[in-house]
Amino acid sequence: MIEPKHGSPVVEKTAHLLEAVADAKTGISLAALVDQLGVPRSTVYRILNSLAAHGLVARVNGGASYELGPKFVELARRISPGADRATVIEAARPILTAAADRIFESFRLAAPEGNEMMTIFAASSPGDYSLFIKVGSRSRKHVGAAGKLALAYSDYGDIEAYCSGGLESKTPYTITDPEALKEALVEIRRNGCAEDNQESNLGLRAFAAPVFDSEGRLVATISVPFIGEATPDRARAIKREVVESAAILTKAINGKQPLPK
């Protein structure tokens, strides 16, 4: 680990630790951090405890691995325009946790950030084989249900600008043709929800629904990703829970549906 000549050793170690936690896709353990950073175990332990006390890191599902904590989202809202995301997250927490408990699926709350969607909260399924959703993860908007929803509720000029930047493929099912994407967005806005049919990852499907603020602007999306084919009844149950949860959250933050275009 290389430290700047006039830097603070503790701050440098903390910064490298946070980067390692952020880079870990499914969380990272204390032992792995010690090996990766080359820092004494006691030092890493103390830094983790301090960061956890401030909400900057958190244990994954209460286990031995660490992920970035909710305080990062609260800090991010101070440099990102738009709705108060900390308020949205706090309102979403009990709604999505209860929904996850009801249908034994993991729920994702994401928000638009430029040309991407960023996961700002996740409620894990209580099941033994729950799908892990990493807070802080990002994806391009045309890739997946949540991002297509954000595009569907964007102005036409913004959609044109997005498409002009190119639509890269993540899987053979990703929509990469601008006209096909625009047609899909019209249908999504008409239906008020979106689906991901292996467009972001092979074998992964999802349903997503929009969350609106008091001005009728999309500020977040709620989605449930799941692996493999679901029976028709199961798919309807997941979709219904997603749509209802988004409507409840919209009401909880005093939001309203946008006017029809």
C-alpha positions in Angstrom: 0.0 0.0 0.0 1.6 3.3 -1.1 0.9 6.3 1.0 1.3 10.0 0.0 4.3 11.7 1.5 2.3 14.2 3.4 -0.8 12.2 4.0 -2.3 10.7 7.2 -1.6 6.9 7.5 -4.9 6.2 9.2 -6.9 8.1 6.6 -5.0 6.4 3.8 -5.7 2.9 5.3 -9.4 3.8 5.8 -9.7 5.0 2.2 -8.1 1.8 0.8 -10.4 -0.3 3.0 -13.5 1.5 1.8 -12.4 0.9 -1.8 -11.9 -2.8 -1.1 -15.3 -3.0 0.5 -16.9 -1.2 -2.5 -15.2 -3.4 -5.0 -16.4 -6.7 -3.4 -19.4 -8.0 -5.2 -20.9 -10.0 -2.4 -19.3 -8.4 0.7 -15.8 -9.0 2.1 -14.6 -10.5 5.3 -12.2 -9.1 7.9 -9.6 -11.8 7.0 -9.9 -11.0 3.3 -9.4 -7.3 4.0 -6.3 -8.0 6.1 -4.8 -10.1 3.3 -5.7 -7.6 0.6 -4.5 -4.5 2.4 -1.5 -5.9 4.1 -2.5 -4.2 7.3 -2.5 -5.8 10.8 -5.8 -7.5 11.8 -6.2 -5.3 14.8 -6.0 -2.1 12.7 -8.5 -3.3 10.2 -10.8 -4.4 13.0 -10.7 -1.0 14.7 -11.3 0.8 11.4 -14.3 -1.4 10.5 -15.8 -0.8 14.0 -15.4 3.0 13.6 -16.9 3.0 10.1 -19.8 0.7 11.2 -20.6 3.0 14.1 -21.0 5.9 11.6 -23.0 3.8 9.1 -20.3 3.8 6.4 -20.0 0.1 6.4 -22.5 -2.6 7.5 -22.5 -6.4 7.9 -24.1 -8.3 5.1 -27.3 -9.7 6.5 -25.7 -9.5 10.0 -23.0 -12.0 9.0 -19.2 -11.9 8.9 -18.8 -10.0 5.6 -19.0 -6.2 5.1 -20.6 -3.9 2.5 -20.9 -0.2 2.2 -23.4 1.2 4.6 -26.5 3.5 4.2 -24.6 6.6 5.3 -22.9 6.7 1.9 -26.3 7.2 0.2 -27.1 10.0 2.6 -23.8 11.7 1.8 -24.3 11.1 -1.9 -27.5 13.1 -1.9 -25.6 16.2 -0.9 -23.8 16.2 -4.2 -26.6 14.7 -6.4 -29.6 16.8 -7.5 -33.1 15.5 -7.1 -35.2 14.0 -4.3 -34.1 13.4 -0.8 -32.9 9.9 -1.2 -32.3 9.3 2.5 -36.0 10.0 3.1 -37.0 7.6 0.2 -34.7 4.9 1.7 -36.1 5.3 5.2 -39.7 5.2 3.9 -38.8 2.2 1.7 -37.1 0.1 4.4 -40.2 -1.2 6.2 -42.2 -1.5 3.0 -39.6 -3.6 1.2 -38.6 -5.6 4.2 -42.2 -6.7 4.8 -42.7 -7.4 1.1 -39.5 -9.6 1.0 -40.8 -11.5 4.0 -44.2 -12.1 2.4 -43.0 -13.6 -0.9 -39.5 -14.8 0.0 -37.8 -12.7 -2.7 -35.1 -10.0 -2.4 -36.2 -6.4 -3.3 -34.0 -3.7 -4.9 -34.5 0.0 -4.6 -32.6 1.9 -7.3 -32.4 5.6 -8.4 -31.3 7.2 -11.6 -27.8 8.7 -11.8 -27.1 10.2 -15.2 -27.1 7.3 -17.7 -27.1 4.7 -15.0 -29.3 3.2 -12.2 -27.7 2.9 -8.8 -28.9 0.5 -6.1 -29.6 2.6 -3.0 -31.2 0.0 -0.8 -31.9 -3.8 -0.8 -34.2 -5.9 1.4 -33.0 -9.5 1.4 -35.3 -12.5 1.3 -35.5 -14.5 4.5 -35.2 -17.7 2.5 -32.2 -19.9 2.6 -31.2 -19.2 -1.0 -31.9 -15.4 -1.3 -30.4 -13.5 -4.2 -27.7 -11.0 -3.0 -28.2 -7.4 -4.2 -25.3 -5.1 -3.6 -26.0 -1.5 -2.5 -24.0 0.9 -4.6 -24.0 -1.3 -7.7 -24.7 0.5 -11.1 -26.0 -0.5 -14.5 -26.8 1.3 -17.7 -30.4 2.3 -18.1 -31.2 0.3 -21.2 -30.0 -2.9 -19.5 -32.7 -4.2 -17.2 -36.2 -3.4 -15.9 -35.3 -0.5 -13.5 -33.4 1.4 -16.1 -35.9 1.0 -18.8 -38.5 2.4 -16.5 -36.4 5.5 -15.8 -36.0 6.0 -19.5 -39.7 5.5 -20.2 -40.6 8.3 -17.8 -37.9 10.6 -19.3 -38.4 13.4 -21.8 -38.1 12.4 -25.5 -35.0 14.6 -25.9 -33.3 12.8 -23.0 -34.1 9.4 -24.6 -32.7 10.5 -27.9 -29.5 11.7 -26.2 -29.1 8.5 -24.3 -29.6 6.3 -27.4 -27.0 8.5 -29.4 -24.4 7.3 -26.9 -24.7 3.7 -28.1 -26.5 0.7 -26.6 -24.0 -1.9 -25.7 -25.0 -5.5 -25.2 -24.7 -7.3 -21.9 -26.4 -10.5 -23.1 -27.9 -11.7 -26.4 -31.2 -10.4 -25.1 -30.2 -6.8 -24.4 -32.0 -4.3 -26.5 -29.4 -2.6 -28.6 -31.5 -1.1 -31.4 -32.6 2.5 -30.6 -35.9 2.1 -32.4 -36.7 -1.2 -30.7 -35.8 0.4 -27.3 -38.1 3.4 -28.0 -41.0 1.1 -28.8 -40.4 -0.9 -25.7 -40.4 2.4 -23.6 -43.8 3.4 -25.0 -45.2 0.0 -23.9 -43.5 0.3 -20.5 -45.0 3.7 -19.8 -48.4 2.5 -21.0 -48.2 -0.5 -18.6 -46.6 1.3 -15.7 -44.1 -1.4 -15.1 -41.2 -3.1 -16.8 -39.6 -6.6 -17.1 -36.0 -7.8 -17.5 -35.9 -11.1 -19.5 -32.2 -12.0 -19.3 -31.2 -8.6 -20.6 -28.8 -7.8 -17.9 -27.6 -11.3 -17.0 -28.3 -14.7 -18.5 -30.8 -16.6 -16.4 -31.8 -13.5 -14.5 -35.3 -12.0 -14.8 -37.0 -9.1 -13.0 -40.1 -7.0 -12.6 -39.8 -3.3 -11.8 -42.3 -0.5 -10.9 -41.8 3.3 -10.6 -41.7 5.5 -7.5 -42.7 9.2 -8.0 -42.2 12.4 -6.0 -44.7 15.2 -5.3 -44.0 16.6 -8.7 -44.8 13.3 -10.5 -41.1 12.7 -11.3 -39.6 9.3 -11.2 -37.1 9.3 -8.3 -36.7 5.6 -7.8 -37.7 2.1 -8.9 -38.6 -1.0 -7.0 -37.7 -4.3 -8.5 -37.4 -8.0 -7.7 -34.8 -10.0 -9.6 -35.1 -13.7 -9.7 -33.3 -16.6 -11.3 -34.8 -18.9 -13.8 -38.4 -19.4 -15.0 -41.2 -18.6 -12.6 -44.6 -20.3 -12.9 -47.4 -18.0 -14.2 -48.9 -17.8 -10.8 -45.5 -17.0 -9.2 -44.7 -14.4 -11.8 -48.0 -12.7 -11.2 -47.5 -12.7 -7.5 -44.0 -11.2 -7.8 -45.2 -8.5 -10.2 -48.2 -7.6 -8.0 -46.0 -7.2 -5.0 -43.6 -5.0 -6.9 -46.3 -2.8 -8.3 -48.1 -2.5 -4.9 -44.9 -1.7 -3.0 -44.0 1.0 -5.4 -47.5 2.6 -5.1 -47.3 2.4 -1.3 -43.8 4.0 -1.3 -45.0 6.8 -3.7 -47.8 7.5 -1.3 -45.5 7.4 1.8 -43.3 10.2 0.3 -46.3 12.2 -0.8 -45.7 11.4 -4.4 -48.2 11.4 -7.3 -48.5 9.8 -10.7 -47.3 11.9 -13.6 -49.7 13.4 -16.1 -50.2 11.2 -19.2 -48.1 12.2 -22.2 
